[in-house]
Amino acid sequence: MSPGGHLLTTALTCAAVQVTTGSVALAAGVLAGGFLIDVDHVVDYLTFDRRRDLRPAAFLRYYSEQRLQRAVLLLHSYELLAALIALSWAMNSTWLWGYSLGMALHLPLDVLFNGRALSKNLVPFYSFAYRWHAGFRAEPLLGVTAPRPVPGGFWRCFFAELFPRPAAEPAPVARPARSGPRPAPAHSVPAA
């Protein structure tokens, strides 16, 4: 899912949590787990893919066009979610419960929207052990062998779900070759 999609869904969830529970700590945890979790993309971009262009538009285009080489994504895993739920329960931490709730919102949205964009089942991808087993290499994990250019600028990429990619234009249909002379068009003047 695009950052804008996560921002909108997380903001709505934070508002609902705040209105129904009145807990600022719970809402702040939802914000961190639902939106700020994506900071691990920046870590991968800088550390594992060794990218140095720090402009937000360059970073966003890099991911939107599926140019990543490694997908470590330390914060995007079922294993971490399970550990955080256990820790939330053991510590009875409202903030950690909120983070777990935000993460439980974030991961399925990624599975759904990113899987649809890649035409691939991404349920196993969000297991850290699965990515580790593949050496964190993006190509076998995501099935992307070449960059997929996306039209538009920063905001179109940031809110990709609001501006879906246009469908590929169908190839022109070739007309069968005719044998023999072609008839003259109806509007032409006959030769004298």
C-alpha positions as CSV (number, residue, x, y, z in Angstrom):
1,M,0.0,0.0,0.0
2,S,1.2,3.5,-0.7
3,P,2.3,5.8,2.1
4,G,-0.7,8.0,1.6
5,G,-3.0,4.9,1.8
6,H,-1.4,4.0,5.1
7,L,-1.6,7.6,6.3
8,L,-5.4,7.8,5.6
9,T,-6.3,4.4,7.1
10,T,-4.1,5.0,10.1
11,A,-5.5,8.5,10.7
12,L,-9.1,7.2,10.5
13,T,-8.2,4.3,12.9
14,C,-6.5,6.8,15.3
15,A,-9.5,9.0,15.3
16,A,-11.8,6.1,16.0
17,V,-9.6,4.8,18.8
18,Q,-9.4,8.3,20.4
19,V,-13.1,8.8,20.2
20,T,-14.1,5.4,21.5
21,T,-11.4,5.0,24.2
22,G,-10.2,8.5,25.0
23,S,-6.7,7.1,25.2
24,V,-4.0,9.3,23.7
25,A,-1.4,6.5,24.4
26,L,-3.4,3.9,22.5
27,A,-4.0,6.3,19.5
28,A,-0.3,7.2,19.5
29,G,0.6,3.6,19.4
30,V,-1.7,3.0,16.5
31,L,-0.1,5.9,14.6
32,A,3.4,4.4,15.2
33,G,2.3,0.8,14.2
34,G,0.1,1.8,11.3
35,F,2.2,4.5,9.6
36,L,5.6,5.1,11.2
37,I,6.4,1.4,10.9
38,D,7.5,2.2,7.3
39,V,10.7,3.8,8.6
40,D,12.3,0.4,8.0
41,H,11.9,1.0,4.2
42,V,14.3,4.0,4.7
43,V,16.7,1.8,6.6
44,D,16.7,-0.8,3.7
45,Y,17.1,2.0,1.1
46,L,20.1,3.5,2.8
47,T,21.8,0.5,4.4
48,F,21.1,-2.6,2.3
49,D,20.5,-1.0,-1.2
50,R,23.1,1.7,-0.5
51,R,21.1,4.5,-2.0
52,R,22.2,8.0,-1.3
53,D,19.5,10.2,-3.0
54,L,17.7,11.5,0.1
55,R,15.0,13.4,-1.7
56,P,11.5,12.1,-0.7
57,A,10.4,11.9,-4.4
58,A,13.5,9.8,-5.3
59,F,12.9,7.5,-2.4
60,L,9.2,7.1,-3.1
61,R,9.8,6.5,-6.9
62,Y,12.5,3.9,-6.0
63,Y,9.9,1.8,-4.1
64,S,6.9,2.6,-6.4
65,E,8.9,1.4,-9.4
66,Q,9.9,-1.8,-7.6
67,R,13.7,-1.1,-7.9
68,L,14.6,-2.4,-4.5
69,Q,17.3,-5.0,-4.3
70,R,16.9,-6.1,-0.7
71,A,13.8,-6.5,1.4
72,V,14.9,-6.9,5.0
73,L,12.1,-4.8,6.5
74,L,12.8,-5.4,10.2
75,L,9.4,-4.0,11.3
76,H,7.2,-5.8,8.8
77,S,6.8,-9.3,10.1
78,Y,4.3,-11.6,11.6
79,E,7.0,-12.7,14.1
80,L,7.5,-9.2,15.4
81,L,3.7,-8.7,15.7
82,A,3.4,-11.9,17.7
83,A,6.3,-10.9,20.0
84,L,4.8,-7.4,20.5
85,I,1.4,-8.8,21.3
86,A,3.0,-11.1,23.9
87,L,5.0,-8.1,25.3
88,S,1.9,-5.9,25.4
89,W,0.1,-8.5,27.4
90,A,3.0,-9.2,29.8
91,M,3.7,-5.5,30.4
92,N,0.0,-4.4,30.1
93,S,1.3,-1.4,28.0
94,T,-1.4,0.7,26.4
95,W,1.1,2.2,23.9
96,L,2.4,-1.3,22.9
97,W,-1.2,-2.5,22.4
98,G,-1.8,0.5,20.2
99,Y,1.4,-0.3,18.2
100,S,0.3,-3.9,17.8
101,L,-3.2,-2.7,16.6
102,G,-1.6,-0.3,14.1
103,M,0.7,-3.1,12.9
104,A,-2.2,-5.5,12.6
105,L,-3.9,-3.0,10.4
106,H,-0.7,-2.2,8.3
107,L,0.4,-5.7,7.4
108,P,-2.9,-7.0,5.9
109,L,-3.2,-3.8,3.8
110,D,0.3,-4.4,2.5
111,V,-0.5,-8.0,1.7
112,L,-3.7,-7.0,-0.2
113,F,-2.6,-3.9,-2.1
114,N,1.0,-4.8,-2.8
115,G,0.0,-8.3,-3.7
116,R,-2.6,-6.9,-6.2
117,A,0.0,-4.5,-7.7
118,L,2.5,-7.4,-8.1
119,S,-0.1,-10.0,-9.0
120,K,1.5,-12.2,-6.4
121,N,0.4,-13.8,-3.1
122,L,2.4,-11.8,-0.5
123,V,1.2,-13.6,2.6
124,P,4.5,-15.5,3.1
125,F,6.5,-12.4,2.2
126,Y,5.6,-10.8,5.5
127,S,7.3,-13.5,7.5
128,F,10.8,-12.5,8.5
129,A,12.0,-16.1,8.4
130,Y,10.7,-16.5,4.8
131,R,12.6,-13.3,3.7
132,W,15.7,-14.5,5.6
133,H,15.5,-17.9,3.9
134,A,15.6,-16.1,0.5
135,G,18.6,-14.0,1.5
136,F,16.3,-10.9,1.6
137,R,16.7,-10.7,-2.2
138,A,13.8,-8.7,-3.6
139,E,13.7,-10.5,-7.0
140,P,12.8,-14.0,-5.8
141,L,10.7,-12.6,-3.0
142,L,8.6,-10.2,-5.1
143,G,9.0,-11.7,-8.6
144,V,10.1,-8.4,-10.0
145,T,12.8,-8.7,-12.6
146,A,12.8,-5.2,-14.0
147,P,11.7,-1.8,-12.8
148,R,8.1,-1.0,-13.4
149,P,7.9,2.8,-14.2
150,V,4.9,4.6,-12.8
151,P,3.4,7.7,-14.3
152,G,3.0,10.9,-12.4
153,G,4.9,12.7,-9.8
154,F,5.3,12.6,-6.0
155,W,1.7,12.9,-4.9
156,R,0.4,10.4,-7.4
157,C,2.9,7.9,-6.0
158,F,2.2,8.9,-2.4
159,F,-1.5,8.3,-2.8
160,A,-1.3,5.5,-5.4
161,E,-4.7,4.0,-4.4
162,L,-6.4,7.2,-5.3
163,F,-4.8,7.3,-8.7
164,P,-4.6,3.7,-9.9
165,R,-2.2,2.9,-12.7
166,P,-3.9,3.1,-16.1
167,A,-4.6,-0.2,-17.7
168,A,-2.1,-1.1,-20.5
169,E,-3.4,-0.2,-23.9
170,P,-4.3,-3.2,-26.0
171,A,-2.0,-4.0,-28.9
172,P,-3.5,-2.9,-32.2
173,V,-5.2,-5.7,-34.1
174,A,-3.5,-6.5,-37.3
175,R,-5.8,-6.7,-40.3
176,P,-5.5,-9.7,-42.5
177,A,-3.7,-9.1,-45.8
178,R,-6.0,-8.9,-48.8
179,S,-5.2,-10.7,-52.0
180,G,-5.7,-9.0,-55.3
181,P,-6.1,-5.3,-56.0
182,R,-7.8,-3.1,-53.5
183,P,-11.0,-1.4,-54.6
184,A,-10.8,2.4,-55.1
185,P,-12.3,4.4,-52.3
186,A,-15.9,5.7,-53.0
187,H,-14.8,9.3,-52.9
188,S,-12.0,9.0,-55.5
189,V,-12.4,10.4,-59.0
190,P,-12.1,7.7,-61.7
191,A,-9.1,8.0,-64.0
192,A,-9.9,9.4,-67.5
